[in-house]
Amino acid sequence: MEDTRYKKLTLLHSNDMHGDFLAENVSDELVGGVSMLSGYISKVKAEEKNVLYCIAGDMFRGSVIDSEYLGYSTIEIMNMLSPDVVTIGNHETDYGLSHLLFMEKCARFPIINANLYIKANGVRLFRPYYIAEIDGMKILFIGILTEQVMSSAANEKIIGSLVDIADAADEVKKICDTFNGVDIDFTVLLTHIGFENDKKLAASLDPALGIDVIVGGHSHTFMDEPAKVNDILIVQAGTGTDQIGRFDIVIDTDTNSVASYTWKAVPITASTCPNDSRMTDLINELKTQTDLKYGRVIRRLDCELHHENRYKQTTLGSFITDIYQAITKADLMLNTSGSVRTLSLGPIVTLGDMMNCCPFGGPLYTFNVTGAQLKKMICYICRDEVWEGDAHEFYQLSLNWHIVYDRSRHEVTEMLYKGKEVTDEQLIRLCLRSYDMNNIENFMGISRKEIEQTSKISIAVTDAKDTLYEYLENAPEIPAYPAADDRLIIK
């Protein structure tokens, strides 16, 4: 007699795809892209009986194909990819919360999130969970989003003020308790909060809730094996489409627990993954349309610039920041590291390259701060939470600055501008993006009210993105190639 107690589930997962739709040639082999990714998913579904595919947020941003169509092209690509369930990431809100709600209606797959609420009536913005029924099993997925989404919501003066985010552990408990009387065989938290926060969330959950796996995103974590916290397996699949996570799990349907499992990050390469020709046709059509508009060369740089680590000064980050400083004539530009979206740029730069590298618009603001206030801001930007992975943002500094921050003393020990020491009373003209201006207290530890006691806040540029592209294409001179290492030194 067949033993039906143990059943196998193959769970495939992606996260932080960020518009990585095209295959790239790496060491003479094609790697990544949604055509081969789709081919691999189809291959696994043909080989295995019970297969589910989920995405842990941030489908949007990262390519011209996505940004030109404000995410609609991405939804069409995902419709063809046919995930069983998706949770939203913080970049799904980049085009606005109302636009995201429209995109949800265009999706032919469930989009879930349990912890975004409308303040006035306590109603969730999205479907909080999804139950997949397969081979007699009920698989519960619950979507959880990082608090960073509220930083983007701050840009939406009306809708953003009406939305709030709830504690992840509380929302998970509510939903799991709701299904106490239902025979849920396996429970997956589909999160977009970052690997370190996934571990904290797992540690805080009551084992009686029955959480088996956390499939995460947001921190772009590459893993060799799952982490295990509080008997919960935690995984991520890096970023992009160069790989996909794969769980092969044997579920004990009597105890609703994991009897055994294997997990690996599977490379998406031409040698191992078939190509989905229908997906290739869609991608080629979209690429042809965008290439006509964005394929023109706007600048040739002397060398390739790099942004290999968003938590340190980089040559590419400094280069972009220097341009903003030159445009606004500010003394100092603090530019969000996360606003630079590619790892490199140049030496040939097309308009499409710039769209991929710096896709975010919005105003640039300028205002005065004192030397003492700037030191306070730098200390907050460099606080311990940054290096522990809990802080939202880090910043690139524009040229002519040399700041030394001592982590052991939690203070700025040296601050020079154009080689001269900055005094506590000295006024410095500072430039920020609108995203940072709207979240200045959370990101920099100083309130807007405190700034307004010293200075009027002015809009220097109405759209950072368009002005950046125009300057790079037409300026006879651009800032000197940056020596990034000595701008902000962390000891």
Secondary structure as a PSIPRED ss2 file (coil, helix, strand):
# PSIPRED VFORMAT (PSIPRED V4.0)

   1 M C   1.000  0.000  0.000
   2 E C   1.000  0.000  0.000
   3 D C   1.000  0.000  0.000
   4 T C   1.000  0.000  0.000
   5 R C   1.000  0.000  0.000
   6 Y E   0.000  0.000  1.000
   7 K E   0.000  0.000  1.000
   8 K E   0.000  0.000  1.000
   9 L E   0.000  0.000  1.000
  10 T E   0.000  0.000  1.000
  11 L E   0.000  0.000  1.000
  12 L E   0.000  0.000  1.000
  13 H E   0.000  0.000  1.000
  14 S E   0.000  0.000  1.000
  15 N C   1.000  0.000  0.000
  16 D C   1.000  0.000  0.000
  17 M C   1.000  0.000  0.000
  18 H C   1.000  0.000  0.000
  19 G C   1.000  0.000  0.000
  20 D C   1.000  0.000  0.000
  21 F C   1.000  0.000  0.000
  22 L C   1.000  0.000  0.000
  23 A C   1.000  0.000  0.000
  24 E E   0.000  0.000  1.000
  25 N E   0.000  0.000  1.000
  26 V E   0.000  0.000  1.000
  27 S C   1.000  0.000  0.000
  28 D C   1.000  0.000  0.000
  29 E E   0.000  0.000  1.000
  30 L E   0.000  0.000  1.000
  31 V E   0.000  0.000  1.000
  32 G C   1.000  0.000  0.000
  33 G C   1.000  0.000  0.000
  34 V H   0.000  1.000  0.000
  35 S H   0.000  1.000  0.000
  36 M H   0.000  1.000  0.000
  37 L H   0.000  1.000  0.000
  38 S H   0.000  1.000  0.000
  39 G H   0.000  1.000  0.000
  40 Y H   0.000  1.000  0.000
  41 I H   0.000  1.000  0.000
  42 S H   0.000  1.000  0.000
  43 K H   0.000  1.000  0.000
  44 V H   0.000  1.000  0.000
  45 K H   0.000  1.000  0.000
  46 A H   0.000  1.000  0.000
  47 E H   0.000  1.000  0.000
  48 E C   1.000  0.000  0.000
  49 K C   1.000  0.000  0.000
  50 N C   1.000  0.000  0.000
  51 V E   0.000  0.000  1.000
  52 L E   0.000  0.000  1.000
  53 Y E   0.000  0.000  1.000
  54 C E   0.000  0.000  1.000
  55 I E   0.000  0.000  1.000
  56 A E   0.000  0.000  1.000
  57 G C   1.000  0.000  0.000
  58 D C   1.000  0.000  0.000
  59 M C   1.000  0.000  0.000
  60 F C   1.000  0.000  0.000
  61 R C   1.000  0.000  0.000
  62 G C   1.000  0.000  0.000
  63 S C   1.000  0.000  0.000
  64 V H   0.000  1.000  0.000
  65 I H   0.000  1.000  0.000
  66 D H   0.000  1.000  0.000
  67 S H   0.000  1.000  0.000
  68 E H   0.000  1.000  0.000
  69 Y C   1.000  0.000  0.000
  70 L C   1.000  0.000  0.000
  71 G C   1.000  0.000  0.000
  72 Y H   0.000  1.000  0.000
  73 S H   0.000  1.000  0.000
  74 T H   0.000  1.000  0.000
  75 I H   0.000  1.000  0.000
  76 E H   0.000  1.000  0.000
  77 I H   0.000  1.000  0.000
  78 M H   0.000  1.000  0.000
  79 N H   0.000  1.000  0.000
  80 M H   0.000  1.000  0.000
  81 L H   0.000  1.000  0.000
  82 S C   1.000  0.000  0.000
  83 P C   1.000  0.000  0.000
  84 D C   1.000  0.000  0.000
  85 V E   0.000  0.000  1.000
  86 V E   0.000  0.000  1.000
  87 T E   0.000  0.000  1.000
  88 I C   1.000  0.000  0.000
  89 G C   1.000  0.000  0.000
  90 N H   0.000  1.000  0.000
  91 H H   0.000  1.000  0.000
  92 E H   0.000  1.000  0.000
  93 T H   0.000  1.000  0.000
  94 D C   1.000  0.000  0.000
  95 Y C   1.000  0.000  0.000
  96 G C   1.000  0.000  0.000
  97 L H   0.000  1.000  0.000
  98 S H   0.000  1.000  0.000
  99 H H   0.000  1.000  0.000
 100 L H   0.000  1.000  0.000
 101 L H   0.000  1.000  0.000
 102 F H   0.000  1.000  0.000
 103 M H   0.000  1.000  0.000
 104 E H   0.000  1.000  0.000
 105 K H   0.000  1.000  0.000
 106 C H   0.000  1.000  0.000
 107 A C   1.000  0.000  0.000
 108 R C   1.000  0.000  0.000
 109 F C   1.000  0.000  0.000
 110 P C   1.000  0.000  0.000
 111 I E   0.000  0.000  1.000
 112 I E   0.000  0.000  1.000
 113 N C   1.000  0.000  0.000
 114 A C   1.000  0.000  0.000
 115 N C   1.000  0.000  0.000
 116 L E   0.000  0.000  1.000
 117 Y E   0.000  0.000  1.000
 118 I E   0.000  0.000  1.000
 119 K C   1.000  0.000  0.000
 120 A C   1.000  0.000  0.000
 121 N C   1.000  0.000  0.000
 122 G C   1.000  0.000  0.000
 123 V C   1.000  0.000  0.000
 124 R E   0.000  0.000  1.000
 125 L C   1.000  0.000  0.000
 126 F C   1.000  0.000  0.000
 127 R E   0.000  0.000  1.000
 128 P C   1.000  0.000  0.000
 129 Y E   0.000  0.000  1.000
 130 Y E   0.000  0.000  1.000
 131 I E   0.000  0.000  1.000
 132 A E   0.000  0.000  1.000
 133 E E   0.000  0.000  1.000
 134 I E   0.000  0.000  1.000
 135 D C   1.000  0.000  0.000
 136 G C   1.000  0.000  0.000
 137 M E   0.000  0.000  1.000
 138 K E   0.000  0.000  1.000
 139 I E   0.000  0.000  1.000
 140 L E   0.000  0.000  1.000
 141 F E   0.000  0.000  1.000
 142 I E   0.000  0.000  1.000
 143 G E   0.000  0.000  1.000
 144 I E   0.000  0.000  1.000
 145 L E   0.000  0.000  1.000
 146 T C   1.000  0.000  0.000
 147 E C   1.000  0.000  0.000
 148 Q C   1.000  0.000  0.000
 149 V H   0.000  1.000  0.000
 150 M H   0.000  1.000  0.000
 151 S H   0.000  1.000  0.000
 152 S H   0.000  1.000  0.000
 153 A H   0.000  1.000  0.000
 154 A C   1.000  0.000  0.000
 155 N C   1.000  0.000  0.000
 156 E C   1.000  0.000  0.000
 157 K C   1.000  0.000  0.000
 158 I C   1.000  0.000  0.000
 159 I C   1.000  0.000  0.000
 160 G H   0.000  1.000  0.000
 161 S H   0.000  1.000  0.000
 162 L H   0.000  1.000  0.000
 163 V E   0.000  0.000  1.000
 164 D E   0.000  0.000  1.000
 165 I E   0.000  0.000  1.000
 166 A C   1.000  0.000  0.000
 167 D C   1.000  0.000  0.000
 168 A H   0.000  1.000  0.000
 169 A H   0.000  1.000  0.000
 170 D H   0.000  1.000  0.000
 171 E H   0.000  1.000  0.000
 172 V H   0.000  1.000  0.000
 173 K H   0.000  1.000  0.000
 174 K H   0.000  1.000  0.000
 175 I H   0.000  1.000  0.000
 176 C H   0.000  1.000  0.000
 177 D H   0.000  1.000  0.000
 178 T H   0.000  1.000  0.000
 179 F C   1.000  0.000  0.000
 180 N C   1.000  0.000  0.000
 181 G C   1.000  0.000  0.000
 182 V C   1.000  0.000  0.000
 183 D C   1.000  0.000  0.000
 184 I C   1.000  0.000  0.000
 185 D C   1.000  0.000  0.000
 186 F E   0.000  0.000  1.000
 187 T E   0.000  0.000  1.000
 188 V E   0.000  0.000  1.000
 189 L E   0.000  0.000  1.000
 190 L E   0.000  0.000  1.000
 191 T E   0.000  0.000  1.000
 192 H E   0.000  0.000  1.000
 193 I C   1.000  0.000  0.000
 194 G C   1.000  0.000  0.000
 195 F H   0.000  1.000  0.000
 196 E H   0.000  1.000  0.000
 197 N H   0.000  1.000  0.000
 198 D H   0.000  1.000  0.000
 199 K H   0.000  1.000  0.000
 200 K H   0.000  1.000  0.000
 201 L H   0.000  1.000  0.000
 202 A H   0.000  1.000  0.000
 203 A H   0.000  1.000  0.000
 204 S H   0.000  1.000  0.000
 205 L C   1.000  0.000  0.000
 206 D C   1.000  0.000  0.000
 207 P H   0.000  1.000  0.000
 208 A H   0.000  1.000  0.000
 209 L H   0.000  1.000  0.000
 210 G C   1.000  0.000  0.000
 211 I C   1.000  0.000  0.000
 212 D C   1.000  0.000  0.000
 213 V E   0.000  0.000  1.000
 214 I E   0.000  0.000  1.000
 215 V E   0.000  0.000  1.000
 216 G C   1.000  0.000  0.000
 217 G C   1.000  0.000  0.000
 218 H C   1.000  0.000  0.000
 219 S C   1.000  0.000  0.000
 220 H C   1.000  0.000  0.000
 221 T C   1.000  0.000  0.000
 222 F C   1.000  0.000  0.000
 223 M C   1.000  0.000  0.000
 224 D C   1.000  0.000  0.000
 225 E C   1.000  0.000  0.000
 226 P C   1.000  0.000  0.000
 227 A E   0.000  0.000  1.000
 228 K E   0.000  0.000  1.000
 229 V E   0.000  0.000  1.000
 230 N C   1.000  0.000  0.000
 231 D C   1.000  0.000  0.000
 232 I E   0.000  0.000  1.000
 233 L E   0.000  0.000  1.000
 234 I E   0.000  0.000  1.000
 235 V E   0.000  0.000  1.000
 236 Q C   1.000  0.000  0.000
 237 A C   1.000  0.000  0.000
 238 G C   1.000  0.000  0.000
 239 T C   1.000  0.000  0.000
 240 G C   1.000  0.000  0.000
 241 T C   1.000  0.000  0.000
 242 D C   1.000  0.000  0.000
 243 Q E   0.000  0.000  1.000
 244 I E   0.000  0.000  1.000
 245 G E   0.000  0.000  1.000
 246 R E   0.000  0.000  1.000
 247 F E   0.000  0.000  1.000
 248 D E   0.000  0.000  1.000
 249 I E   0.000  0.000  1.000
 250 V E   0.000  0.000  1.000
 251 I E   0.000  0.000  1.000
 252 D E   0.000  0.000  1.000
 253 T C   1.000  0.000  0.000
 254 D C   1.000  0.000  0.000
 255 T C   1.000  0.000  0.000
 256 N C   1.000  0.000  0.000
 257 S E   0.000  0.000  1.000
 258 V E   0.000  0.000  1.000
 259 A E   0.000  0.000  1.000
 260 S E   0.000  0.000  1.000
 261 Y E   0.000  0.000  1.000
 262 T E   0.000  0.000  1.000
 263 W E   0.000  0.000  1.000
 264 K E   0.000  0.000  1.000
 265 A E   0.000  0.000  1.000
 266 V E   0.000  0.000  1.000
 267 P E   0.000  0.000  1.000
 268 I C   1.000  0.000  0.000
 269 T E   0.000  0.000  1.000
 270 A C   1.000  0.000  0.000
 271 S C   1.000  0.000  0.000
 272 T C   1.000  0.000  0.000
 273 C C   1.000  0.000  0.000
 274 P C   1.000  0.000  0.000
 275 N C   1.000  0.000  0.000
 276 D C   1.000  0.000  0.000
 277 S H   0.000  1.000  0.000
 278 R H   0.000  1.000  0.000
 279 M H   0.000  1.000  0.000
 280 T H   0.000  1.000  0.000
 281 D H   0.000  1.000  0.000
 282 L H   0.000  1.000  0.000
 283 I H   0.000  1.000  0.000
 284 N H   0.000  1.000  0.000
 285 E H   0.000  1.000  0.000
 286 L H   0.000  1.000  0.000
 287 K H   0.000  1.000  0.000
 288 T H   0.000  1.000  0.000
 289 Q H   0.000  1.000  0.000
 290 T H   0.000  1.000  0.000
 291 D H   0.000  1.000  0.000
 292 L H   0.000  1.000  0.000
 293 K H   0.000  1.000  0.000
 294 Y H   0.000  1.000  0.000
 295 G C   1.000  0.000  0.000
 296 R C   1.000  0.000  0.000
 297 V E   0.000  0.000  1.000
 298 I E   0.000  0.000  1.000
 299 R E   0.000  0.000  1.000
 300 R E   0.000  0.000  1.000
 301 L C   1.000  0.000  0.000
 302 D C   1.000  0.000  0.000
 303 C C   1.000  0.000  0.000
 304 E C   1.000  0.000  0.000
 305 L E   0.000  0.000  1.000
 306 H E   0.000  0.000  1.000
 307 H C   1.000  0.000  0.000
 308 E C   1.000  0.000  0.000
 309 N C   1.000  0.000  0.000
 310 R C   1.000  0.000  0.000
 311 Y C   1.000  0.000  0.000
 312 K C   1.000  0.000  0.000
 313 Q C   1.000  0.000  0.000
 314 T C   1.000  0.000  0.000
 315 T H   0.000  1.000  0.000
 316 L H   0.000  1.000  0.000
 317 G H   0.000  1.000  0.000
 318 S H   0.000  1.000  0.000
 319 F H   0.000  1.000  0.000
 320 I H   0.000  1.000  0.000
 321 T H   0.000  1.000  0.000
 322 D H   0.000  1.000  0.000
 323 I H   0.000  1.000  0.000
 324 Y H   0.000  1.000  0.000
 325 Q H   0.000  1.000  0.000
 326 A H   0.000  1.000  0.000
 327 I H   0.000  1.000  0.000
 328 T H   0.000  1.000  0.000
 329 K C   1.000  0.000  0.000
 330 A C   1.000  0.000  0.000
 331 D C   1.000  0.000  0.000
 332 L E   0.000  0.000  1.000
 333 M E   0.000  0.000  1.000
 334 L E   0.000  0.000  1.000
 335 N E   0.000  0.000  1.000
 336 T E   0.000  0.000  1.000
 337 S H   0.000  1.000  0.000
 338 G H   0.000  1.000  0.000
 339 S H   0.000  1.000  0.000
 340 V C   1.000  0.000  0.000
 341 R C   1.000  0.000  0.000
 342 T C   1.000  0.000  0.000
 343 L C   1.000  0.000  0.000
 344 S E   0.000  0.000  1.000
 345 L E   0.000  0.000  1.000
 346 G C   1.000  0.000  0.000
 347 P C   1.000  0.000  0.000
 348 I E   0.000  0.000  1.000
 349 V E   0.000  0.000  1.000
 350 T E   0.000  0.000  1.000
 351 L H   0.000  1.000  0.000
 352 G H   0.000  1.000  0.000
 353 D H   0.000  1.000  0.000
 354 M H   0.000  1.000  0.000
 355 M H   0.000  1.000  0.000
 356 N H   0.000  1.000  0.000
 357 C H   0.000  1.000  0.000
 358 C C   1.000  0.000  0.000
 359 P C   1.000  0.000  0.000
 360 F C   1.000  0.000  0.000
 361 G C   1.000  0.000  0.000
 362 G C   1.000  0.000  0.000
 363 P C   1.000  0.000  0.000
 364 L E   0.000  0.000  1.000
 365 Y E   0.000  0.000  1.000
 366 T E   0.000  0.000  1.000
 367 F E   0.000  0.000  1.000
 368 N E   0.000  0.000  1.000
 369 V E   0.000  0.000  1.000
 370 T E   0.000  0.000  1.000
 371 G H   0.000  1.000  0.000
 372 A H   0.000  1.000  0.000
 373 Q H   0.000  1.000  0.000
 374 L H   0.000  1.000  0.000
 375 K H   0.000  1.000  0.000
 376 K H   0.000  1.000  0.000
 377 M H   0.000  1.000  0.000
 378 I H   0.000  1.000  0.000
 379 C H   0.000  1.000  0.000
 380 Y H   0.000  1.000  0.000
 381 I H   0.000  1.000  0.000
 382 C C   1.000  0.000  0.000
 383 R C   1.000  0.000  0.000
 384 D H   0.000  1.000  0.000
 385 E H   0.000  1.000  0.000
 386 V H   0.000  1.000  0.000
 387 W H   0.000  1.000  0.000
 388 E C   1.000  0.000  0.000
 389 G C   1.000  0.000  0.000
 390 D C   1.000  0.000  0.000
 391 A C   1.000  0.000  0.000
 392 H C   1.000  0.000  0.000
 393 E C   1.000  0.000  0.000
 394 F C   1.000  0.000  0.000
 395 Y E   0.000  0.000  1.000
 396 Q E   0.000  0.000  1.000
 397 L E   0.000  0.000  1.000
 398 S C   1.000  0.000  0.000
 399 L C   1.000  0.000  0.000
 400 N C   1.000  0.000  0.000
 401 W E   0.000  0.000  1.000
 402 H E   0.000  0.000  1.000
 403 I E   0.000  0.000  1.000
 404 V E   0.000  0.000  1.000
 405 Y E   0.000  0.000  1.000
 406 D E   0.000  0.000  1.000
 407 R C   1.000  0.000  0.000
 408 S C   1.000  0.000  0.000
 409 R C   1.000  0.000  0.000
 410 H C   1.000  0.000  0.000
 411 E E   0.000  0.000  1.000
 412 V E   0.000  0.000  1.000
 413 T E   0.000  0.000  1.000
 414 E E   0.000  0.000  1.000
 415 M E   0.000  0.000  1.000
 416 L E   0.000  0.000  1.000
 417 Y E   0.000  0.000  1.000
 418 K C   1.000  0.000  0.000
 419 G C   1.000  0.000  0.000
 420 K E   0.000  0.000  1.000
 421 E E   0.000  0.000  1.000
 422 V C   1.000  0.000  0.000
 423 T C   1.000  0.000  0.000
 424 D C   1.000  0.000  0.000
 425 E C   1.000  0.000  0.000
 426 Q C   1.000  0.000  0.000
 427 L E   0.000  0.000  1.000
 428 I E   0.000  0.000  1.000
 429 R E   0.000  0.000  1.000
 430 L E   0.000  0.000  1.000
 431 C E   0.000  0.000  1.000
 432 L E   0.000  0.000  1.000
 433 R E   0.000  0.000  1.000
 434 S H   0.000  1.000  0.000
 435 Y H   0.000  1.000  0.000
 436 D H   0.000  1.000  0.000
 437 M H   0.000  1.000  0.000
 438 N H   0.000  1.000  0.000
 439 N C   1.000  0.000  0.000
 440 I H   0.000  1.000  0.000
 441 E H   0.000  1.000  0.000
 442 N H   0.000  1.000  0.000
 443 F H   0.000  1.000  0.000
 444 M H   0.000  1.000  0.000
 445 G C   1.000  0.000  0.000
 446 I C   1.000  0.000  0.000
 447 S C   1.000  0.000  0.000
 448 R H   0.000  1.000  0.000
 449 K H   0.000  1.000  0.000
 450 E H   0.000  1.000  0.000
 451 I H   0.000  1.000  0.000
 452 E H   0.000  1.000  0.000
 453 Q C   1.000  0.000  0.000
 454 T C   1.000  0.000  0.000
 455 S C   1.000  0.000  0.000
 456 K C   1.000  0.000  0.000
 457 I C   1.000  0.000  0.000
 458 S E   0.000  0.000  1.000
 459 I E   0.000  0.000  1.000
 460 A E   0.000  0.000  1.000
 461 V E   0.000  0.000  1.000
 462 T C   1.000  0.000  0.000
 463 D C   1.000  0.000  0.000
 464 A H   0.000  1.000  0.000
 465 K H   0.000  1.000  0.000
 466 D H   0.000  1.000  0.000
 467 T H   0.000  1.000  0.000
 468 L H   0.000  1.000  0.000
 469 Y H   0.000  1.000  0.000
 470 E H   0.000  1.000  0.000
 471 Y H   0.000  1.000  0.000
 472 L H   0.000  1.000  0.000
 473 E H   0.000  1.000  0.000
 474 N H   0.000  1.000  0.000
 475 A C   1.000  0.000  0.000
 476 P C   1.000  0.000  0.000
 477 E C   1.000  0.000  0.000
 478 I C   1.000  0.000  0.000
 479 P C   1.000  0.000  0.000
 480 A C   1.000  0.000  0.000
 481 Y C   1.000  0.000  0.000
 482 P C   1.000  0.000  0.000
 483 A C   1.000  0.000  0.000
 484 A H   0.000  1.000  0.000
 485 D H   0.000  1.000  0.000
 486 D H   0.000  1.000  0.000
 487 R C   1.000  0.000  0.000
 488 L E   0.000  0.000  1.000
 489 I E   0.000  0.000  1.000
 490 I E   0.000  0.000  1.000
 491 K C   1.000  0.000  0.000
